[in-house]
Structure formats: structure tokens, C-alpha cells
Amino acid sequence: MTQEEILAKLIESASKVYMKDAATLSGETSIPNDLGTKSLDVMGMTAMIENDFDVVVPLAEYGHYATLNDLAKMIAEEQ
């Protein structure tokens, strides 16, 4: 899966988890500023990443990724 395909799937997942319109999200979407850091949302997003990409993202590390592009890059490198 390419990084662009991963990003598209992340945007779809983030729109569901964070209840945002996918059209308003992009690779440059700031996770803490645009999406938020509520623990239930973070757990939901990490669970979707694990299910969709078979990549483990420890909850403590999720906050280290500033944008959806950062997450997509990490997932591409882990696959």
C-alpha cells in the first residue's frame, strides 16, 4: 500500500472517529489542534490503525505524530 493510499484510509478513519467531514481533512491536518486529544478518540483511532493496517501504535506514542501525513509515513515504514 502506498503512503497516499494509507493517507486516504487514515482520512476516512479519522472522519469517523473524530466525527469530522472527510472533505475538510488532509495530510496536513494537525492531530492535536484540528482533531483533538480526547482519550476515547485516540483509542478509537489507534484501534482502527491496528485493524486496517496491522500496525501497532502504542497509545503513548500516538501523540508524537503531529499530522495525518506523519501517521501515514510511519505506517508505510512499518508495513
N, C-alpha and C positions, 0 to 999 in steps of 0.2 A: 504494500500500500504506500503510495507516495505521501509526502508531507502535505500536499494540497488536499488529497483525499481525506487524510486524517483530520485536517483543519475543518473541512466541510462537515465531517461527522461530529467533531467537537462542538461546532456552532449549533448543529441540530440538537445535540445533547444538552448544551448549556441553555438553549432556549426553553427546553422542557424543565430542567432542574430549577433554573432561576426565574422561570415564567417571564421571559423576555421575547420580543418579536425577533425571530432569527434574522430578518432583514436589517435589524439595527446592530447586529453583531458582526465582527470581522476578526481577522488575526490580530489586529492592534487593540482589541477590546481589553481593557485593564480588568483583570480578575478582581482585585480588591476594590477598586474605585467604581467600576461600572457594574459589576455583578454582585459584589458583597462577600462577606466572610462568615455568614451565619453557619454554625457548625452542621446543621442538618443539610444545608445546601452543599457544603464541602463534602460531606459523607456521600450524598447522592451523586455528586459529580465523580468522585473517586470510584464509587461502585460502578458507574456507567463506563468509565475508562477501563476498569478491570474486566468487565463483561465484554465490551466491544472490541478491545484491543489486546486482551490477555497480558496486560502490563500492570504490575503492582505499583501504586503510588501511595506511600505511607502518608497518613493524614498530616503528620508534622512537616512533610516535605512539600505538600501541595501549595502552601503559602510562599514557597520560594519561586514559584512561576508567576511572573508579572502579567503576562498576556496569554491569550489563547495560542498565539504563534509559539511562545516558549513551551507550552504544553505539547503542541504538535511536534515540535522539534525533538523533545525528549522521547515521546512515544515512537517516532520514526527511528531514533537511535537505538531504542530498546528492542525493536522488533527484528 
